[in-house]
Amino acid sequence: METFLTKLSQKKVVLLDYLLEKDNWCSMEELKQLLKVTDKTVLHYIEELTTLLAEYGENIFLENENNKQFWVHKKKDFPIYTIYLYFYKSSYNYQLIDFMYRHPEETLETFANAQFTSISTVFRYAKLLVPYFKRYRLKFQPFKLELNAEERNIRSFFYYFYWHSTKESERTWPFQTALSTIETYIDSFEAIYQISLSPLQRRTLSYWLTINLERSKTRKIKVDPSYQVIVDEDANFSYLNQWVEQVKLGLSLDERYFLYQTIYSFGIIDGHKKYENSHAAVHKKFCTTSFRAVQNLADALNQTFHFKLDLEDPELIFNFVAFHERSSLFFGNTDLFFNRSYIKEIQEENLRESVIMEDLSKILKETSDSDVNDLLENWEQLFLSYYFILDYYDLFLSNLAPIKILIQDDLHHTHRLWLMNKIQTYYGDAYVLAFYDYQTELSEVDLVISNYYLKTKNTPLLLMKNIPSARNWRQLGEILFRISHKKAGL
């Protein structure tokens, strides 16, 4: 937070965060103690927040009761991210990074003059960016306003910087090149490739195309020869060359190679099998680092879960190669503003899944070659993709002993079948369940469900109505949660 926010802005963010967390009336006294400011200052902050939130109508608003009590009301599905970004984008350092992109030849002195402030003031904030950029393996020289790293890494940084700060608003276009010009280029892209891009794909391509066009005027990019071979081998690369020539983009061959990589790695061409299949085929043919990372994952899944990943499926290869390619372009967490760690989130929310992911990471690193191991160093970024894979294939549940449930009631068999199906529908995605009939010993199961009372000794009993009530379902959810944690040793 300190990287982008002044102390004043930090107080406003703390205020908003506190009001949201409280989700109830907050007194003036509470807020004064929290922020260590006067009544007058609190009211000034409240006034600014009220004006800011007014833009979003009923999605989020601040209720003020005679300047004595305050309550922020927010709809559950409203992305609060946008509100926080207002403060981040107002900061010196956001504007400084934006200035660096727009004026790559200028220095800190020029920026200070543009801000009508002293060089020393701006330099004090700019120094905060040194450790900030370091976590992305980018070296920053504050006075020169210069990033030292491979150009592909720098462009990727600017992509995430603008994407995360402007993607929420279709009205916001952060670049100097007119959006209408870029959209005309993309129309030609669709015509030559004979595809129709989704709105998200068009927006992604518009950002990448603009960054490549604008940066290529002052900074040259170099693409590794090993990747050039991949692109040259893909017969569909001819479409990109045709497009570049037709709309006169004026891109060098290296620029075209890099543009190809971003198109195929950032989901822009997703859903179009002709292009997916040929791209997957060349990665497989040349056994690229990204493809070997997928093979390494397949081996680890087989070893750990006895699960076979279908390496003959070109769509799977295409998608799994893509997220490894993205990780090779930019090191670290792509959430540049809030640095949200999914590793920590999973650790806090589901310790068992977190342990499984840690074990998977160790196995992947133990079995990988040196190039794949270099990719795996970017675990902070790769984590979520690997997590989704395990979750998609239900592998978090595959080595978990099922919760054994005995349904014993005095109704007919069809009712028991109906109840089993209902329980499976409601809770089958969250737990591995196994059902047993009345011939099973009570001591052999984890839970007994019945519509009448019976002695079950140490086995939990849940009494459910013939048509279970909402309370019955809540009770079942709570019991299943407790049993699953006990079985997992948590």
Backbone torsions as a table, in degrees:
resi	resn	phi	psi	omega
1	MET	NA	-41.1	-176.8
2	GLU	-63.0	-24.0	-178.6
3	THR	-60.8	-38.3	-173.6
4	PHE	-109.6	-24.3	-171.5
5	LEU	-103.4	140.1	170.1
6	THR	-73.4	167.5	179.3
7	LYS	-60.8	-34.6	178.9
8	LEU	-65.3	-47.5	179.8
9	SER	-65.0	-34.9	178.2
10	GLN	-60.1	-41.0	179.3
11	LYS	-62.8	-39.5	179.7
12	LYS	-66.6	-38.7	178.2
13	VAL	-68.2	-41.3	177.1
14	VAL	-61.4	-41.4	178.4
15	LEU	-60.6	-50.9	-179.2
16	LEU	-61.0	-44.6	-179.1
17	ASP	-61.0	-41.9	-179.5
18	TYR	-65.3	-44.2	-180.0
19	LEU	-63.6	-38.3	179.2
20	LEU	-68.0	-43.8	-179.1
21	GLU	-65.7	-38.6	-178.2
22	LYS	-66.2	-41.7	-179.7
23	ASP	47.2	43.9	179.7
24	ASN	-166.1	-177.0	179.3
25	TRP	-67.6	135.7	174.0
26	CYS	-119.3	131.6	-178.5
27	SER	-81.1	160.0	175.5
28	MET	-58.3	-39.7	-178.1
29	GLU	-62.7	-42.7	177.4
30	GLU	-56.0	-48.0	-174.8
31	LEU	-69.6	-35.7	176.4
32	LYS	-62.2	-43.9	179.8
33	GLN	-65.7	-40.5	-179.0
34	LEU	-62.5	-47.5	-172.8
35	LEU	-95.0	-13.1	-178.0
36	LYS	57.0	52.0	178.6
37	VAL	-136.1	176.5	-178.5
38	THR	-85.4	168.9	175.0
39	ASP	-54.6	-44.9	-176.5
40	LYS	-60.4	-41.9	-179.5
41	THR	-68.1	-41.7	177.5
42	VAL	-58.2	-45.6	-179.5
43	LEU	-64.0	-34.3	176.6
44	HIS	-64.2	-44.1	177.9
45	TYR	-63.8	-42.7	-179.1
46	ILE	-61.4	-42.2	179.3
47	GLU	-61.6	-43.7	179.6
48	GLU	-65.0	-42.6	178.8
49	LEU	-63.2	-42.2	-180.0
50	THR	-58.9	-45.3	178.9
51	THR	-63.8	-43.1	-179.3
52	LEU	-63.3	-46.9	-176.2
53	LEU	-71.4	-23.0	-179.3
54	ALA	-59.1	-26.6	179.4
55	GLU	-63.1	-22.4	-172.2
56	TYR	-104.8	10.1	173.9
57	GLY	58.0	-133.2	-176.4
58	GLU	-78.5	-6.6	179.0
59	ASN	-63.2	-37.4	178.2
60	ILE	-158.2	131.7	178.4
61	PHE	-153.2	157.9	-177.8
62	LEU	-107.7	122.8	177.9
63	GLU	-95.7	128.3	-176.2
64	ASN	-120.8	118.5	-180.0
65	GLU	-103.4	91.8	175.9
66	ASN	55.7	34.8	179.5
67	ASN	58.8	21.0	-179.3
68	LYS	-112.1	-35.9	-179.1
69	GLN	-135.1	150.0	-174.5
70	PHE	-140.4	145.7	-177.9
71	TRP	-148.3	124.1	174.4
72	VAL	-95.5	120.4	177.6
73	HIS	-101.3	130.0	-178.6
74	LYS	-136.8	135.6	173.1
75	LYS	-69.5	143.7	-173.2
76	LYS	-58.6	-35.9	-174.6
77	ASP	-91.6	6.3	179.7
78	PHE	-80.7	128.0	-178.4
79	PRO	-76.7	104.5	-178.2
80	ILE	-65.8	-18.6	177.5
81	TYR	-46.0	-43.3	-177.2
82	THR	-61.3	-37.9	-178.6
83	ILE	-67.7	-45.6	179.2
84	TYR	-61.2	-37.4	-178.3
85	LEU	-62.5	-26.5	177.7
86	TYR	-56.2	-43.7	-179.2
87	PHE	-73.3	-39.1	179.6
88	TYR	-63.2	-43.7	-176.2
89	LYS	-72.0	-15.5	177.9
90	SER	-86.3	-5.6	-172.5
91	SER	-80.7	159.5	176.1
92	TYR	-57.1	-46.0	-171.6
93	ASN	-72.7	-31.1	173.1
94	TYR	-63.7	-47.7	-178.7
95	GLN	-66.3	-31.2	178.7
96	LEU	-67.4	-44.3	178.0
97	ILE	-64.5	-40.9	176.7
98	ASP	-60.6	-41.6	178.5
99	PHE	-63.6	-42.0	178.2
100	MET	-57.6	-41.3	-179.3
101	TYR	-68.7	-45.8	-175.2
102	ARG	-72.8	-31.2	-176.2
103	HIS	-128.6	71.9	-173.3
104	PRO	-64.0	-14.8	-178.7
105	GLU	-98.4	-5.3	-175.3
106	GLU	-89.2	166.5	-178.2
107	THR	-115.2	179.7	-179.8
108	LEU	-61.2	-34.2	-179.2
109	GLU	-61.1	-43.2	178.7
110	THR	-62.4	-41.7	179.8
111	PHE	-64.3	-43.2	179.3
112	ALA	-59.8	-42.0	178.3
113	ASN	-63.5	-39.8	179.6
114	ALA	-66.4	-28.6	180.0
115	GLN	-90.2	-2.7	-177.4
116	PHE	56.0	44.1	179.2
117	THR	-140.7	173.3	-175.8
118	SER	-79.2	155.8	177.7
119	ILE	-63.3	-39.4	-177.6
120	SER	-62.2	-38.9	179.1
121	THR	-64.0	-48.7	-179.0
122	VAL	-65.6	-39.3	-178.9
123	PHE	-63.3	-35.3	179.2
124	ARG	-60.9	-41.5	177.2
125	TYR	-74.2	-39.6	-177.7
126	ALA	-60.4	-33.9	-179.5
127	LYS	-62.9	-26.1	177.6
128	LEU	-65.5	-21.3	-178.5
129	LEU	-79.2	-15.3	-179.0
130	VAL	-60.9	-55.8	177.3
131	PRO	-67.9	-29.2	177.8
132	TYR	-60.6	-50.6	179.7
133	PHE	-69.6	-29.6	-177.8
134	LYS	-60.8	-35.5	-178.9
135	ARG	-67.8	-14.7	175.0
136	TYR	-103.0	11.5	-178.4
137	ARG	59.7	38.5	174.5
138	LEU	-116.8	129.6	178.8
139	LYS	-94.1	126.5	-175.4
140	PHE	-112.9	129.7	174.6
141	GLN	-106.1	104.0	-171.1
142	PRO	-56.2	-48.5	-174.0
143	PHE	-69.6	-38.1	179.3
144	LYS	-78.0	-14.1	-172.4
145	LEU	52.8	55.4	-173.8
146	GLU	-130.9	136.1	174.3
147	LEU	-102.4	130.8	178.0
148	ASN	-109.2	110.0	178.7
149	ALA	-175.6	177.2	175.0
150	GLU	-65.1	143.4	-176.0
151	GLU	-59.1	-35.5	-179.7
152	ARG	-63.5	-35.3	177.8
153	ASN	-70.2	-38.9	179.9
154	ILE	-66.8	-43.9	178.9
155	ARG	-64.1	-37.9	178.1
156	SER	-63.8	-39.5	176.5
157	PHE	-58.9	-48.9	-178.4
158	PHE	-64.9	-33.7	176.3
159	TYR	-60.1	-52.4	-178.7
160	TYR	-65.8	-35.1	179.7
161	PHE	-60.3	-50.5	-178.6
162	TYR	-77.7	-34.8	-179.5
163	TRP	-61.9	-49.4	-175.9
164	HIS	-74.0	-20.0	-178.3
165	SER	-97.1	-9.7	-177.1
166	THR	-135.1	-6.2	-173.4
167	LYS	-65.5	-25.4	-176.2
168	GLU	-69.0	-22.4	-176.2
169	SER	-118.7	117.4	179.0
170	GLU	-68.2	-19.4	-179.6
171	ARG	-79.0	-15.6	-176.3
172	THR	-92.2	122.5	175.5
173	TRP	-126.6	111.1	-168.2
174	PRO	-86.5	0.7	-171.2
175	PHE	-106.3	163.7	-179.5
176	GLN	-77.6	-35.9	177.3
177	THR	-65.6	133.7	-177.3
178	ALA	-62.5	136.0	179.1
179	LEU	-60.2	-36.5	-179.6
180	SER	-60.2	-36.7	177.8
181	THR	-65.5	-45.9	-179.9
182	ILE	-63.8	-40.6	-180.0
183	GLU	-64.2	-34.8	176.2
184	THR	-63.9	-42.0	177.1
185	TYR	-60.9	-42.2	-177.5
186	ILE	-68.8	-35.4	174.7
187	ASP	-57.4	-42.8	178.7
188	SER	-66.8	-38.1	176.7
189	PHE	-58.0	-47.3	180.0
190	GLU	-62.7	-39.6	-178.6
191	ALA	-65.9	-44.3	-178.3
192	ILE	-70.1	-41.4	179.5
193	TYR	-80.4	-11.4	-179.1
194	GLN	56.3	49.8	177.6
195	ILE	-136.4	166.1	174.3
196	SER	-122.0	119.5	-179.0
197	LEU	-83.3	148.1	174.1
198	SER	-73.3	163.2	177.4
199	PRO	-54.9	-39.3	179.2
200	LEU	-66.5	-41.8	179.5
201	GLN	-64.8	-39.7	178.2
202	ARG	-63.5	-42.4	-178.5
203	ARG	-66.8	-41.3	178.1
204	THR	-61.4	-46.6	179.5
205	LEU	-64.1	-37.5	-179.1
206	SER	-62.3	-39.0	178.6
207	TYR	-67.3	-50.2	-177.1
208	TRP	-65.1	-42.9	-179.1
209	LEU	-62.2	-43.5	-179.1
210	THR	-64.8	-46.0	179.2
211	ILE	-60.0	-43.4	179.9
212	ASN	-65.0	-42.2	180.0
213	LEU	-65.8	-45.1	-175.9
214	GLU	-73.0	-41.3	-179.8
215	ARG	-71.1	-32.1	-176.6
216	SER	-66.0	-15.4	178.9
217	LYS	-71.7	-27.7	-176.2
218	THR	-124.6	-18.1	-176.6
219	ARG	-131.3	127.2	179.2
220	LYS	-88.0	146.7	177.7
221	ILE	-111.0	144.6	177.4
222	LYS	-119.2	125.8	179.4
223	VAL	-103.7	134.0	-178.2
224	ASP	-57.2	135.3	-179.4
225	PRO	-54.2	-33.5	179.9
226	SER	-64.2	-31.8	177.6
227	TYR	-80.5	-32.5	176.9
228	GLN	-57.4	-39.9	179.2
229	VAL	-60.5	-40.9	179.5
230	ILE	-60.7	-48.6	-176.9
231	VAL	-65.5	-45.2	-179.2
232	ASP	-61.4	-31.8	-178.1
233	GLU	-74.6	-22.2	-180.0
234	ASP	-80.5	112.2	-177.6
235	ALA	-59.0	-26.4	-177.6
236	ASN	-77.1	-4.8	174.0
237	PHE	-62.1	-23.7	179.5
238	SER	-61.8	-30.6	178.5
239	TYR	-65.7	-40.5	179.7
240	LEU	-65.1	-42.5	177.8
241	ASN	-61.9	-41.8	178.7
242	GLN	-61.7	-42.8	-180.0
243	TRP	-64.1	-48.3	-179.8
244	VAL	-57.5	-41.8	-179.4
245	GLU	-71.2	-41.9	-175.0
246	GLN	-63.9	-42.7	-177.5
247	VAL	-95.7	4.7	175.1
248	LYS	57.6	54.8	178.5
249	LEU	-75.7	-20.7	176.8
250	GLY	65.4	36.0	-178.0
251	LEU	-94.5	138.7	176.4
252	SER	-69.1	171.7	-179.7
253	LEU	-63.3	-41.9	177.5
254	ASP	-60.9	-39.6	178.2
255	GLU	-63.6	-37.1	179.4
256	ARG	-68.8	-39.3	176.5
257	TYR	-59.7	-44.6	-177.7
258	PHE	-68.8	-39.7	177.9
259	LEU	-61.7	-41.5	175.7
260	TYR	-56.8	-46.1	-178.1
261	GLN	-61.6	-42.1	-179.8
262	THR	-69.0	-38.1	179.4
263	ILE	-62.1	-40.6	-176.8
264	TYR	-86.4	-16.0	-176.5
265	SER	-100.8	-19.2	-174.0
266	PHE	-110.6	25.8	172.0
267	GLY	77.5	9.1	-175.5
268	ILE	-71.6	-32.7	-176.9
269	ILE	-102.1	3.7	-178.1
270	ASP	-54.8	142.0	175.3
271	GLY	91.3	-1.6	-179.0
272	HIS	-116.2	96.1	-168.1
273	LYS	-58.5	-36.4	-179.1
274	LYS	-53.8	-44.8	-176.5
275	TYR	-82.7	-37.7	177.1
276	GLU	-60.0	-48.2	-174.4
277	ASN	-64.3	-42.7	-178.4
278	SER	-68.8	-36.5	178.5
279	HIS	-66.4	-44.7	178.4
280	ALA	-62.3	-38.9	-177.1
281	ALA	-63.0	-41.0	-178.1
282	VAL	-72.9	-33.7	175.5
283	HIS	-63.5	-40.7	-179.8
284	LYS	-69.3	-41.9	-178.3
285	LYS	-60.6	-43.5	-176.8
286	PHE	-94.0	2.8	177.9
287	CYS	47.1	56.9	-176.6
288	THR	-65.2	167.9	178.9
289	THR	-58.5	-42.4	-179.5
290	SER	-65.3	-39.5	178.1
291	PHE	-67.1	-40.8	178.1
292	ARG	-64.0	-31.0	175.7
293	ALA	-64.9	-37.1	177.5
294	VAL	-68.4	-41.9	176.2
295	GLN	-60.6	-42.3	179.4
296	ASN	-62.3	-40.0	176.6
297	LEU	-63.5	-44.3	179.7
298	ALA	-58.6	-43.4	179.1
299	ASP	-63.3	-41.7	-179.1
300	ALA	-66.0	-39.9	179.4
301	LEU	-66.9	-37.9	178.7
302	ASN	-66.9	-42.1	-178.9
303	GLN	-67.7	-41.5	-173.4
304	THR	-86.6	-41.1	-172.3
305	PHE	-117.9	-0.8	-174.2
306	HIS	56.1	39.1	-179.8
307	PHE	-112.8	132.4	-178.2
308	LYS	-102.7	116.5	175.9
309	LEU	-78.5	134.1	-176.1
310	ASP	-80.6	93.4	-179.3
311	LEU	-80.3	3.7	174.3
312	GLU	-95.6	-4.1	-179.3
313	ASP	-88.6	109.0	-176.6
314	PRO	-63.8	-32.1	179.1
315	GLU	-65.6	-41.6	177.8
316	LEU	-63.2	-46.8	179.4
317	ILE	-58.7	-45.6	-178.9
318	PHE	-57.2	-50.1	-175.7
319	ASN	-69.7	-38.8	-178.8
320	PHE	-73.6	-35.3	174.9
321	VAL	-64.3	-39.9	-174.9
322	ALA	-58.6	-46.1	-176.5
323	PHE	-72.8	-25.5	173.4
324	HIS	-71.8	-36.9	177.0
325	GLU	-63.1	-42.6	178.5
326	ARG	-59.6	-41.3	-177.9
327	SER	-67.9	-22.5	178.7
328	SER	-78.5	-16.9	-177.7
329	LEU	-89.0	-22.6	-175.2
330	PHE	-150.5	128.0	-178.5
331	PHE	-94.0	134.2	172.4
332	GLY	103.5	-176.4	-178.1
333	ASN	-68.8	124.6	-178.1
334	THR	-77.5	-7.2	175.0
335	ASP	-80.5	83.1	-169.5
336	LEU	-66.5	-25.7	-173.5
337	PHE	-94.4	-41.1	-174.7
338	PHE	-109.1	-10.6	176.5
339	ASN	49.7	42.8	-178.2
340	ARG	-66.1	124.2	-177.3
341	SER	-100.4	111.8	177.6
342	TYR	-71.4	-26.9	176.8
343	ILE	-60.5	-46.1	180.0
344	LYS	-69.2	-37.5	-179.7
345	GLU	-61.3	-46.7	180.0
346	ILE	-65.7	-37.1	178.7
347	GLN	-60.0	-39.9	-178.3
348	GLU	-77.8	-34.8	-173.5
349	GLU	-90.4	-32.8	-176.8
350	ASN	-149.2	91.1	-174.9
351	LEU	-60.9	-37.1	-178.4
352	ARG	-63.1	-46.7	178.6
353	GLU	-63.9	-36.4	178.5
354	SER	-62.0	-42.2	179.1
355	VAL	-64.9	-40.9	178.4
356	ILE	-61.5	-41.9	179.4
357	MET	-66.1	-38.5	177.4
358	GLU	-63.0	-43.4	179.4
359	ASP	-64.5	-40.9	178.7
360	LEU	-61.8	-43.3	179.7
361	SER	-59.0	-42.9	179.7
362	LYS	-63.5	-44.2	-179.4
363	ILE	-64.2	-43.5	180.0
364	LEU	-58.7	-43.1	-178.2
365	LYS	-72.1	-33.4	179.5
366	GLU	-69.2	-30.8	-173.0
367	THR	-102.3	-1.3	-175.0
368	SER	-91.1	157.3	172.0
369	ASP	-80.6	177.1	-172.3
370	SER	-64.1	-38.6	-179.4
371	ASP	-67.9	-43.5	178.0
372	VAL	-66.1	-37.0	178.5
373	ASN	-62.4	-36.0	175.8
374	ASP	-62.1	-39.7	176.7
375	LEU	-63.5	-42.6	-176.1
376	LEU	-68.7	-15.0	173.6
377	GLU	-60.3	-25.4	-179.6
378	ASN	-86.7	43.9	-174.3
379	TRP	-63.2	-33.3	178.6
380	GLU	-55.3	-38.1	179.9
381	GLN	-85.4	-39.3	-176.9
382	LEU	-73.5	-23.4	-172.9
383	PHE	-49.2	-50.1	-173.5
384	LEU	-64.5	-39.4	179.0
385	SER	-64.0	-44.1	178.0
386	TYR	-65.8	-38.3	178.6
387	TYR	-61.1	-45.6	-179.9
388	PHE	-62.0	-37.0	179.6
389	ILE	-63.0	-48.1	179.3
390	LEU	-62.7	-39.9	-179.4
391	ASP	-69.0	-41.6	-178.6
392	TYR	-59.9	-41.4	-178.6
393	TYR	-91.4	12.2	178.8
394	ASP	56.8	32.3	-176.7
395	LEU	-77.9	-19.8	175.3
396	PHE	-65.9	-25.8	-177.0
397	LEU	-98.0	-14.8	-169.8
398	SER	-64.5	-34.0	-179.1
399	ASN	-104.7	23.0	179.3
400	LEU	-103.8	129.0	178.2
401	ALA	-61.5	135.0	-177.3
402	PRO	-67.9	154.9	172.0
403	ILE	-82.9	118.8	-175.7
404	LYS	-89.0	122.1	-176.2
405	ILE	-119.9	126.5	174.6
406	LEU	-104.0	120.4	175.9
407	ILE	-100.2	114.0	-176.5
408	GLN	-129.5	104.5	177.5
409	ASP	-135.7	174.8	-177.1
410	ASP	-99.8	21.3	177.3
411	LEU	-98.7	-178.3	-176.8
412	HIS	-76.4	167.3	-175.3
413	HIS	-60.5	-36.8	-178.0
414	THR	-63.1	-31.7	177.5
415	HIS	-66.5	-40.2	179.2
416	ARG	-65.0	-41.3	177.3
417	LEU	-62.6	-41.3	179.5
418	TRP	-62.3	-44.3	-177.8
419	LEU	-67.7	-40.5	176.4
420	MET	-57.7	-45.8	-178.9
421	ASN	-63.0	-40.6	179.0
422	LYS	-63.0	-45.8	-179.5
423	ILE	-63.1	-42.5	179.1
424	GLN	-62.7	-40.8	179.9
425	THR	-63.7	-44.4	-176.4
426	TYR	-76.0	-37.3	-170.2
427	TYR	-122.9	-2.0	-176.1
428	GLY	-65.1	-26.2	178.6
429	ASP	-76.3	-23.8	-176.2
430	ALA	-96.6	-26.6	-175.4
431	TYR	-136.6	152.5	170.6
432	VAL	-87.0	117.9	-174.2
433	LEU	-115.8	143.7	173.9
434	ALA	-133.1	132.3	-175.7
435	PHE	-108.3	145.1	-177.5
436	TYR	-130.4	154.6	-178.5
437	ASP	-95.5	-178.3	-171.3
438	TYR	-67.7	-12.4	179.6
439	GLN	-78.4	-12.3	-178.1
440	THR	-77.7	141.4	176.9
441	GLU	-66.9	139.3	-178.8
442	LEU	-60.3	-32.8	-177.4
443	SER	-71.4	-13.8	-177.1
444	GLU	-89.3	-6.8	-177.0
445	VAL	-114.5	167.8	-179.4
446	ASP	-94.6	-20.3	-175.1
447	LEU	-155.8	137.7	173.8
448	VAL	-112.8	131.0	176.2
449	ILE	-116.7	128.2	-177.5
450	SER	-147.2	161.8	175.0
451	ASN	-100.0	6.6	174.9
452	TYR	-142.9	159.4	-176.8
453	TYR	-77.6	137.6	171.7
454	LEU	-148.0	156.2	-179.9
455	LYS	-79.3	125.1	-177.9
456	THR	-119.8	8.6	-179.1
457	LYS	55.3	-116.8	-174.7
458	ASN	-89.4	-1.8	-179.6
459	THR	-89.3	129.2	179.7
460	PRO	-59.0	142.9	177.4
461	LEU	-119.0	131.9	174.1
462	LEU	-117.8	117.6	176.1
463	LEU	-85.2	122.8	-179.7
464	MET	-123.3	144.2	174.8
465	LYS	-68.0	161.4	178.9
466	ASN	-57.7	-40.9	168.7
467	ILE	-109.1	101.0	-172.0
468	PRO	-56.2	139.2	177.9
469	SER	-84.3	169.3	176.8
470	ALA	-59.5	-36.6	178.9
471	ARG	-64.7	-41.1	177.3
472	ASN	-57.5	-43.9	-178.3
473	TRP	-66.7	-38.2	177.2
474	ARG	-63.6	-43.7	179.4
475	GLN	-60.9	-42.0	179.7
476	LEU	-62.2	-43.7	178.9
477	GLY	-59.0	-42.6	-179.9
478	GLU	-65.8	-41.4	-179.2
479	ILE	-67.5	-43.4	179.0
480	LEU	-60.8	-39.0	178.5
481	PHE	-61.7	-45.7	-178.6
482	ARG	-65.2	-43.1	-178.5
483	ILE	-65.1	-43.6	-177.8
484	SER	-62.7	-40.0	178.8
485	HIS	-67.2	-37.7	179.2
486	LYS	-65.9	-42.3	-179.2
487	LYS	-68.3	-31.0	180.0
488	ALA	-83.5	-3.6	179.0
489	GLY	73.9	28.6	-177.8
490	LEU	-98.1	NA	NA
